[in-house]
Amino acid sequence: MNCKNCGYAINGNYCSQCGQDSSIGRINLPNFIHELSESIFQIDKGLFFTIKELFLRPGESLNEFINGKRKNHFKPIAYVLTLSAVYFVITQITHQNTWIDDLLSGWLNGAKEQNVKNEAPIIITWFSKNYAYSTLLLLPLFSLASYLSFFKFDKNYLEHIVINSYITGQQAILYAIFAIMGSFLKNDLVEISSLIVSISYAFWVLWHFFSPTKLMNTILRLFLTYTLYFIFSLVLLFATMGFHTLLR
């Protein structure tokens, strides 16, 4: 048996060349939970390597990770948490809103016009003030949307969570860059551009990851992903509001 990380012949529980566990296989519930526990309690090396790989060769890098080449990569859940936290700190320093702030404040303004009950501001405030956790909570919804939209490509739901953890982490870097730019330029175009660039990055990654796929096919599936994500998020928001009402 050869190591899935470096290709070296393995004769034991660990690769003698790179040290990766020989039992690494396809992502399933047991090893996902193991990876999650390591992500929360152990910050390991590979952050800058992962950032570089996901900007220069995202599709290939993600395919390598899914197929077992994981030794040099930062853990996916730790990755999205770390970079989301960095982005949030930068928005506080630069006095810029996070994209969740803008999204939820827009929804709240619409809700007030429709006389929606006042549980919404409490929930929205929590989401906006806990950006990293909000991102992590919304990640399973976006992953469910992408899983359904790209169902025929034979990647399971947990693999979609891993893929989207890395994409969301990279998007946090892009948002952070635009937040810094916005603090100097003071232009609404910067805010719009951050959203366009972020979605374009997700499209670029998924197009390369699921290659060979036709350009229009990927565009339609990504559009379906964001549409389903929006619907799932609304369902979650209203369900949370309803639950909060029952507890009062």
C-alpha positions, 0 to 999 in steps of 0.5 A: 500500500502506498501513502495517499499523501506522498506516494511512498510505500507504507509498511505500518500505521504511519508513512515513514516518509511524511508521517501521514496516517495510513488509514486515511480514506474517503471522508465519512462521519467517523473520520469527519468527527475526528478531524473536527475534534482536531480542528477545535483543539489543535491548531497545526501547521499548513495555514500559509501553504493552504492559502497559497494552494487555494489561490494558485491551484484550488481545484487540484488542491481540493481534489488531492485533499479529498483523495487523501493527500492531507498532511500539509493542509490546515484542517478545514474547520480550523481554517474557516474559523481562523480566517473568519475570525481574522476577517471579523477583527479587520472589520472592527479595526477598519470600522467596516461591516461584515457581509453578514451585517449588510445582509441581515440589516437589509433583511431587518429593514424589510422585516420592519416594513412587513411588521415582522415580530421583534424576535428578529433583531435579537437573532440578527444581532447575535449573528452579526456579533458572532461572525465566525460562529455564524459562518460555521453555523451557515456552512452546513446549509451552503454545503447542503445546497452545493451537495444537491446542486452538484449531486451527480458528481459523486461527492458526499455531503461531508466532502462538500462541507470540507470543500466549502470550509476551504472556499469560505476561508479563502472568501474571508481573505478576499472580504478582508482585503476589500474591508481594508480597501473600503476604509480608504476608498469610502466607495459603495463600489468596493462593497459590491465588488467584494461580493462579486469577487467572492462569488466568482472565486467560488465559481472558479474553484468549483469549476476546476474541482468538478472539471471537466464540466461545461462553463454554463453547467457550472454557472447554473449549478452555482446559481442553484446553490445560492438560490437553495442556500438563500431558501435554507437560510430563510427557513433557519431564520424563521425556525429560530424566531419561532423557537425563540418565541416558544421559549419566551 
